Amino acid sequence: MILGIVGAGQAACTLILELIRGNFRGQVLIFNGEAIPPYQRPPLSKDWLQNPSRDRLNLLPKIIEQDSRITWISRTVTSIDPGRGTIRTRDTAHTVDHIILATGTRAKKLEIPGLSAQQNVSLRTLNDAENLRLNLAQASTINIVGAGFLAFELAASLSKFGITVRILAKGPRALPQVGLDTAEYLSSRSDALIITETRLIKFDRKAQSLLSNQGPISCDLVITAIGSEPNIELAEASGLATTSGIPVDVNMQTNHPRVSAIGEVAEYHHTLIGKKLRIESIAQANETACILATHLLEQQSVRHKIPWFWSNQGSEKLQIAGFSERSDDSFLLMDKPHQRVVLRHKDGRVTAVEAINAAREYMAARRLFESNEKSISLNTVQQAGSIFSLLQSSSS
Amino acid sequence: MLHVTFIDPSENEIEANFEPGDSLLQAAVHAGVDGILAECGGGCSCATCHVILSSAWAGTLEPPGPQEADMLTFAVDPTPQSRLACQVQLKTEHNGLTLNVAKRQY
């Protein structure tokens, strides 16, 4: 069997690793549109800026990269034909038995009138990160447009360079993905000045200022961190079904039997959450890749794991277990000087646990979510006082 | 070149080169050591890069911080010499030392 993997990020590399370790007998063509070998992205917004070594980002061991079953093709895929199993680049065509779309997501762009591309950067790839680093020498003030995890991670990293950072939020508060108690704590610990309800009008080049409904906000550089959009164009153009991602079944197969999709672009029904999900996280990339690997190796299929997530914001570590909607309620379970645990809940059930510098609570939540058929009742956790105590009492 | 030797769950010895400042996990990934999953990519958030240091490491490292200690509670059969590879920064003095990859990460 010949597999063609489009994309060479986290999901693609985990798939390769799992296939090789599972004694895969076929061949793999992997199409890498970036000019460099696969690398890890999570560090780019964190400690990498201070210690920018490419080697430390390596995603695959050399021994796997150089395995004889793998052929690396350093070209961008321009089209796929599911019916014929063809993958085309600008100047080559390849026939495979199965196509795997691991095309990931890209940063959403924001045009700000008057602001040049050099002064309006985003952070997604190593190239973006290296470009941002080059800009830091001339920057004393940076405005980050967007107030999600990436904005907070970057703000913490940039302030180590002595740069003044502002986070410009569109909505009434920063970090709308997490509960209010979580967002408040992280905002209070951030080095950045957070300006909410911001509507940008244009960039005044003479004054080097972003003009907004909140008045002029000066800066040397703008980083846009307003989220991402999935790379579904190849799938769309080939006639595959697409939604806000590429919908797949329990084995990561798309609506065409010859095509699968994994990683941040794949949208699938999560059996533990009971919803269709497309989550952007390293856990998701690895999980979808492992599910597909098991299927391709014809091994017994793996159970879904509960979604989980982490974010380092300077010395603050946020860890989330579970999956909550923005409208889910919040309950502050633990509030210590350097620790906070927030339960997100709906209809008396805990949907997610947001733990700041409280790894034990986060891990206990992952264990409980995975062991509990009926999910965790809010009341029970409140009575136990901590998720760890609840885990101990339920396992004894 | 500086190196440490990993003993993987099948008892294979793998020599892993490192530069001072690399984490044990980075050295393991470079060398393709089996049995380390590192599902979170080195963020001290999964406890699947569990390793057990030999006695020769004693005194060369700060003890685990509170986050790592908490995560280690959830590793499979942790010992007092257990560490998460992503949290151990390698130094020149670690050259030549050995360590075991935990038998199971789950």
Contacts between the chains, C-beta under 8 A, distances in Angstrom:
chain1	res1	chain2	res2	distance
A	10	B	41	7.5
A	21	B	34	7.3
A	40	B	41	5.6
A	40	B	42	7.6
A	42	B	41	5.1
A	42	B	42	7.7
A	42	B	43	6.6
A	43	B	42	7.5
A	51	B	21	7.6
A	55	B	19	7.8
A	55	B	30	7.9
A	56	B	22	6.6
A	56	B	26	5.4
A	58	B	26	7.7
A	58	B	29	6.3
A	58	B	30	6.3
A	59	B	29	7.8
A	60	B	29	7.9
A	61	B	29	6.0
A	61	B	30	6.3
A	61	B	31	6.5
A	61	B	32	3.0
A	61	B	33	8.0
A	62	B	30	7.2
A	62	B	32	7.0
A	63	B	31	7.9
A	63	B	32	4.1
A	64	B	32	6.0
A	282	B	39	7.6
A	282	B	40	6.2
A	282	B	41	4.9
A	282	B	43	7.9
A	283	B	39	6.7
A	283	B	40	7.0
A	283	B	46	8.0
A	286	B	39	5.5
A	308	B	45	7.2
A	308	B	46	7.9
A	310	B	40	6.0
A	310	B	43	4.7
A	310	B	44	7.9
A	310	B	45	3.9
A	312	B	43	6.7
A	317	B	44	7.3
A	317	B	45	8.0
A	317	B	67	6.1
A	319	B	45	5.5
A	357	B	66	7.7
A	357	B	67	6.9
A	358	B	70	7.8
A	359	B	44	7.2
A	359	B	45	7.5
A	359	B	66	7.8
A	359	B	67	4.8
A	359	B	70	3.8
A	359	B	71	5.1
A	360	B	70	4.1
A	360	B	73	6.4
A	362	B	45	7.6
A	363	B	47	7.0
A	363	B	70	7.0
A	363	B	71	6.4
A	363	B	73	7.4
A	363	B	74	4.4
A	364	B	74	8.0
A	367	B	74	7.1
